[in-house]
Amino acid sequence: MSLLRLGLALVLLLVAVGPAAAAVPTAAVVFDIGGKMDKSFMQLGFQGVLAVRREGTATLVEYEVGDPQHRLETLLRAAAENTFVIAIGSGLTDAVAQIARENPNRRFALIDGEVDLPNVAAIVFADQEAAFLAGAMAGLATRSGVAAFVGGVDVPPIRRFRAGFRQGFLTTRADGRVLTAMLGTESTAWDDPFSALLLAREQVAAGADVLFAAAGASGLGVYQAAEDAGVYAIGVDANQNYLHPGTMLTSAVKRVDRAVVVAVAMLTRDQWRAGPTVLGLKEDAVGVAFDEHNAALTAAMRGEIDAIRRRIIDGGLVVDTE
C-alpha cells in the first residue's frame, strides 16, 4: 500500500472512531404516577427530556411509575441499569432515599423533593413565589373577596404553594379570606379529578370565586367546576390557561423542564453538587403565565403583578413558605 493510501486509511479510521470516543452519557428519568402526559408537572418534565434530546447532551432512558406500590421497584430497576438517575416528583422522595442509600455508587437527582445523602442532588422550586403572584392576581380579580386553594397531598411543595397563595391574595385583598383543603393523604389524590371537582363545588358554594389547584391531574376537575360555576380558576406547574379559556385567570408555573436540564448537567457534566438547589423567580424558573387565554387580565393588573415580581426578586418582599 502506498504512503498516500495508508494516510487516507488512517484519516478514515480516525473519523470512524471519533464519535464513539465522544459518546454522550446516559441517564434514567423516572416519572412518578400521573405519567409524562398529565398536562401538568410530569409533562413539563417530559418537555425537559425532549429538550435534552434535541441538544444531544445526554441519552435519557424513560421509566414510568404506574402504581404507587411500584415506586421502589421502578427506581431500583432504573438504578440497576443506569449510573445516573433523575427522579421527577416529590412522591419519589422516600424511594430515592432508600435506593440511593443502598447504591452509593449511583448518583441521583430528585426534582421537587429533598434527600440528605452525599449521592443525591435535590432540585427544588420556590413554589411560594409563583403562588404569591397568582394569589395577588386573585386578590385583584375577586368580587366576593373569597378565594380557595385545593392541594393534592400535604407535602412541602404544596404547603409552599398554599402559603404563598394566601399571602399574595391578602396582599391585594386585605379584607379577603382563603379557603384551603387537601384532597387526600395517598398518592392517588394526584390523579382524582372527580373528587377535586366535588371539593371545588363545595368551595364555590362557600363563596369562593377564584379557585387555585395544586393537585396534579386532579386539578382538571377543579377547572371544570370553575367553568361550570362561572368563576375563575388558576392552573399549576404547566401553563394550563388554554384548557378553559375565559375561566383561567392564570397559571402558577414552575419550569420542571428547566430542572431536568439542570439535573442532566449536574449528573453528567462535572457540575455535581449534593444537597438542595433552589430555582425561583430570580432564575426565571417559576412565575405566572400571561397569554391570550388569561381571563380578566387588564394592563393595570399586569403592571401591578410585574412590580410585585420585581420586589420579590430584589428581596424587598419576603414570601411565606408555611
C-alpha positions as CSV (number, residue, x, y, z in Angstrom):
1,M,0.0,0.0,0.0
2,S,1.3,3.4,-0.9
3,L,2.0,6.0,1.8
4,L,-0.8,8.2,0.3
5,R,-3.3,5.3,0.6
6,L,-2.1,4.5,4.1
7,G,-2.6,8.1,5.2
8,L,-6.1,8.2,3.8
9,A,-6.9,4.9,5.5
10,L,-5.7,6.4,8.9
11,V,-7.8,9.5,8.4
12,L,-10.9,7.4,7.7
13,L,-10.2,5.3,10.7
14,L,-10.0,8.4,13.0
15,V,-13.2,9.8,11.6
16,A,-14.9,6.4,12.2
17,V,-13.8,6.1,15.8
18,G,-14.3,9.8,16.6
19,P,-18.0,9.7,17.5
20,A,-17.6,6.7,19.7
21,A,-14.9,8.4,21.7
22,A,-17.2,11.4,22.2
23,A,-20.3,9.3,23.1
24,V,-22.8,11.1,25.2
25,P,-23.6,9.9,28.8
26,T,-26.8,8.0,29.6
27,A,-29.2,8.7,32.5
28,A,-32.5,7.3,33.6
29,V,-35.5,9.6,34.0
30,V,-38.2,8.2,36.4
31,F,-41.7,9.8,36.1
32,D,-44.0,9.4,39.1
33,I,-47.7,8.5,38.9
34,G,-49.8,10.6,36.6
35,G,-47.3,10.0,33.8
36,K,-45.4,12.1,31.4
37,M,-48.6,13.4,29.7
38,D,-50.5,14.6,32.7
39,K,-50.9,18.2,31.3
40,S,-49.1,19.4,34.4
41,F,-45.9,18.7,36.4
42,M,-44.8,15.4,34.8
43,Q,-45.5,16.7,31.3
44,L,-43.2,19.6,31.9
45,G,-40.6,17.2,33.0
46,F,-41.0,15.3,29.7
47,Q,-40.6,18.6,27.9
48,G,-37.2,18.8,29.6
49,V,-36.4,15.3,28.4
50,L,-37.2,16.4,24.8
51,A,-35.0,19.5,25.2
52,V,-32.0,17.4,26.3
53,R,-32.5,15.0,23.4
54,R,-32.6,18.0,21.0
55,E,-29.4,19.3,22.4
56,G,-27.8,15.9,22.2
57,T,-26.1,16.3,25.6
58,A,-27.3,13.0,27.1
59,T,-29.2,9.9,26.2
60,L,-32.2,9.7,28.5
61,V,-34.0,6.4,29.2
62,E,-37.6,6.7,30.5
63,Y,-39.3,4.8,33.3
64,E,-42.8,5.5,34.5
65,V,-44.4,4.5,37.8
66,G,-47.8,3.2,37.0
67,D,-48.8,2.4,40.6
68,P,-47.6,3.9,43.9
69,Q,-46.7,0.4,45.1
70,H,-44.2,0.1,42.3
71,R,-42.1,3.2,43.1
72,L,-39.3,1.3,44.8
73,E,-39.3,-1.4,42.1
74,T,-39.2,1.1,39.3
75,L,-36.5,3.2,40.8
76,L,-34.4,0.1,41.7
77,R,-34.6,-1.1,38.1
78,A,-33.5,2.4,36.9
79,A,-30.6,2.4,39.2
80,A,-29.5,-1.1,38.3
81,E,-29.5,-0.2,34.6
82,N,-28.0,3.3,34.8
83,T,-25.3,5.2,36.7
84,F,-27.3,8.4,36.8
85,V,-30.9,8.6,37.8
86,I,-33.3,11.6,37.6
87,A,-36.4,11.2,39.7
88,I,-39.3,13.6,39.0
89,G,-41.8,14.3,41.7
90,S,-41.9,14.7,45.5
91,G,-43.8,11.4,45.7
92,L,-40.5,9.6,44.9
93,T,-38.6,11.1,47.9
94,D,-38.8,8.1,50.2
95,A,-37.9,5.7,47.3
96,V,-34.9,7.8,46.3
97,A,-33.7,7.9,49.9
98,Q,-33.8,4.1,50.2
99,I,-32.4,3.3,46.8
100,A,-29.6,5.9,47.0
101,R,-28.6,4.7,50.4
102,E,-28.3,1.1,49.0
103,N,-26.5,2.2,45.9
104,P,-23.8,4.7,46.9
105,N,-22.0,4.3,43.6
106,R,-25.0,5.8,41.8
107,R,-25.9,9.5,41.6
108,F,-29.4,10.7,41.8
109,A,-31.1,14.0,41.1
110,L,-34.5,14.4,42.8
111,I,-36.8,17.1,41.3
112,D,-39.2,18.7,43.8
113,G,-38.1,16.8,46.9
114,E,-35.1,16.6,49.3
115,V,-32.9,13.8,50.5
116,D,-29.9,14.4,52.6
117,L,-27.4,11.9,51.2
118,P,-24.0,12.6,49.5
119,N,-25.1,11.0,46.2
120,V,-28.4,12.9,45.9
121,A,-28.8,16.3,44.4
122,A,-32.2,17.9,45.2
123,I,-33.6,20.4,42.8
124,V,-36.5,22.3,44.4
125,F,-38.6,25.3,43.4
126,A,-39.5,28.5,45.2
127,D,-43.2,27.4,44.7
128,Q,-44.3,30.1,47.1
129,E,-43.1,32.9,44.8
130,A,-45.2,31.7,41.9
131,A,-48.1,31.2,44.2
132,F,-47.8,34.6,45.7
133,L,-48.1,36.2,42.2
134,A,-51.1,34.0,41.5
135,G,-52.7,34.9,44.8
136,A,-52.1,38.6,44.2
137,M,-53.8,38.3,40.8
138,A,-56.7,36.5,42.5
139,G,-57.0,39.3,45.0
140,L,-57.2,41.9,42.2
141,A,-59.8,39.8,40.3
142,T,-62.1,38.5,43.1
143,R,-65.6,40.0,43.5
144,S,-66.6,38.0,46.6
145,G,-63.4,38.5,48.5
146,V,-63.1,34.7,48.9
147,A,-60.5,32.5,47.2
148,A,-59.9,28.8,47.5
149,F,-56.9,26.5,47.4
150,V,-57.1,22.8,46.6
151,G,-54.0,20.8,47.3
152,G,-53.3,17.2,46.4
153,V,-51.4,15.9,49.4
154,D,-49.9,17.8,52.3
155,V,-46.2,17.7,51.2
156,P,-43.6,20.5,51.3
157,P,-44.1,21.9,47.8
158,I,-47.9,22.0,48.3
159,R,-47.5,23.8,51.6
160,R,-45.3,26.3,49.9
161,F,-47.9,26.9,47.2
162,R,-50.7,27.3,49.9
163,A,-48.7,29.7,52.0
164,G,-47.6,31.9,49.0
165,F,-51.1,32.0,47.6
166,R,-52.7,33.0,50.8
167,Q,-50.1,35.8,51.4
168,G,-50.4,37.1,47.9
169,F,-54.2,37.1,48.0
170,L,-54.3,39.1,51.3
171,T,-51.7,41.5,50.0
172,T,-54.0,42.8,47.3
173,R,-57.3,42.0,49.1
174,A,-56.6,42.7,52.8
175,D,-60.2,42.1,53.8
176,G,-60.4,38.8,52.0
177,R,-60.2,35.2,53.1
178,V,-58.8,32.0,51.6
179,L,-60.4,28.5,52.0
180,T,-57.9,25.6,51.9
181,A,-58.3,21.9,51.6
182,M,-56.3,18.8,50.7
183,L,-57.7,16.0,48.5
184,G,-56.1,13.2,50.5
185,T,-53.1,11.6,52.1
186,E,-52.3,9.0,49.5
187,S,-50.6,9.3,46.1
188,T,-53.9,8.6,44.3
189,A,-55.0,12.1,45.3
190,W,-52.9,13.5,42.4
191,D,-55.0,11.7,39.8
192,D,-58.6,12.0,41.0
193,P,-60.3,14.8,39.0
194,F,-63.8,13.8,40.1
195,S,-63.1,14.2,43.8
196,A,-61.4,17.5,43.1
197,L,-64.5,18.7,41.2
198,L,-66.8,17.9,44.1
199,L,-64.5,19.6,46.6
200,A,-64.3,22.7,44.3
201,R,-68.0,22.8,44.1
202,E,-68.2,23.0,47.9
203,Q,-65.7,25.9,47.9
204,V,-67.8,27.8,45.3
205,A,-70.8,27.2,47.5
206,A,-68.9,28.7,50.4
207,G,-68.3,31.9,48.4
208,A,-65.1,31.4,46.6
209,D,-64.9,32.9,43.1
210,V,-61.2,32.1,42.4
211,L,-60.0,28.5,42.7
212,F,-56.3,27.6,42.8
213,A,-55.5,23.9,42.3
214,A,-52.1,22.5,43.1
215,A,-53.1,18.9,42.7
216,G,-51.5,17.4,39.6
217,A,-54.0,15.8,37.2
218,S,-56.8,16.2,39.8
219,G,-56.7,20.0,39.1
220,L,-58.6,19.2,35.9
221,G,-61.7,18.7,38.0
222,V,-61.2,22.0,39.8
223,Y,-61.0,23.8,36.5
224,Q,-64.2,22.1,35.2
225,A,-66.0,23.1,38.4
226,A,-64.9,26.7,38.0
227,E,-66.1,26.8,34.4
228,D,-69.4,25.3,35.4
229,A,-69.9,27.9,38.1
230,G,-68.7,30.9,36.1
231,V,-65.8,31.6,38.5
232,Y,-62.1,31.9,37.9
233,A,-59.5,29.1,38.2
234,I,-55.7,29.1,38.4
235,G,-53.6,26.4,36.9
236,V,-50.4,25.0,38.2
237,D,-46.9,23.8,37.1
238,A,-47.5,24.0,33.3
239,N,-49.3,26.9,31.6
240,Q,-52.8,25.5,31.7
241,N,-54.6,28.6,30.6
242,Y,-55.6,27.0,27.3
243,L,-57.6,24.3,29.0
244,H,-60.5,26.5,29.8
245,P,-60.1,29.9,28.0
246,G,-62.0,32.6,29.8
247,T,-62.1,30.7,33.0
248,M,-58.4,30.5,33.7
249,L,-57.2,33.7,35.5
250,T,-53.6,32.5,35.1
251,S,-51.3,29.5,35.9
252,A,-48.6,29.4,38.6
253,V,-45.9,27.8,36.6
254,K,-42.7,26.1,37.6
255,R,-40.1,25.1,35.0
256,V,-39.7,21.4,35.6
257,D,-38.3,21.2,32.1
258,R,-35.5,23.6,33.2
259,A,-34.9,21.5,36.3
260,V,-34.4,18.4,34.1
261,V,-31.8,20.2,32.1
262,V,-30.1,21.3,35.3
263,A,-30.2,17.8,36.6
264,V,-28.6,16.4,33.5
265,A,-25.8,19.0,33.8
266,M,-25.2,18.1,37.4
267,L,-25.1,14.4,36.8
268,T,-23.1,14.2,33.6
269,R,-21.1,17.4,33.1
270,D,-18.9,17.6,36.2
271,Q,-21.3,20.1,37.8
272,W,-22.2,17.8,40.7
273,R,-23.5,19.3,43.9
274,A,-25.3,17.2,46.5
275,G,-28.0,18.8,48.6
276,P,-30.6,21.4,47.6
277,T,-30.5,23.7,44.6
278,V,-33.4,26.2,44.7
279,L,-34.9,27.6,41.5
280,G,-37.2,30.7,41.8
281,L,-38.2,33.9,40.2
282,K,-34.6,35.1,40.0
283,E,-33.7,32.1,37.9
284,D,-36.8,32.5,35.8
285,A,-37.9,29.0,36.9
286,V,-41.2,30.0,38.5
287,G,-43.8,32.6,37.7
288,V,-47.3,33.2,36.3
289,A,-48.5,32.7,32.8
290,F,-49.6,35.5,30.6
291,D,-51.1,34.7,27.2
292,E,-54.2,35.3,25.0
293,H,-56.2,32.9,27.3
294,N,-56.0,34.8,30.6
295,A,-59.3,35.7,32.0
296,A,-60.0,39.2,33.5
297,L,-56.4,40.4,32.9
298,T,-56.0,44.1,32.5
299,A,-53.0,46.2,31.7
300,A,-53.2,47.7,35.2
301,M,-53.3,44.2,36.8
302,R,-50.3,43.1,34.7
303,G,-48.3,46.2,35.8
304,E,-49.1,45.6,39.5
305,I,-48.0,41.9,39.2
306,D,-44.8,42.9,37.4
307,A,-44.0,45.4,40.2
308,I,-44.6,42.7,42.9
309,R,-42.4,40.3,41.0
310,R,-39.5,42.8,41.0
311,R,-39.9,43.4,44.7
312,I,-39.6,39.6,45.4
313,I,-36.5,39.3,43.2
314,D,-34.9,42.3,44.8
315,G,-35.6,41.0,48.3
316,G,-37.9,43.8,49.3
317,L,-40.8,41.3,49.7
318,V,-40.3,38.0,51.5
319,V,-42.7,35.3,50.8
320,D,-44.0,32.8,53.4
321,T,-43.2,29.1,53.0
322,E,-45.6,27.8,55.6
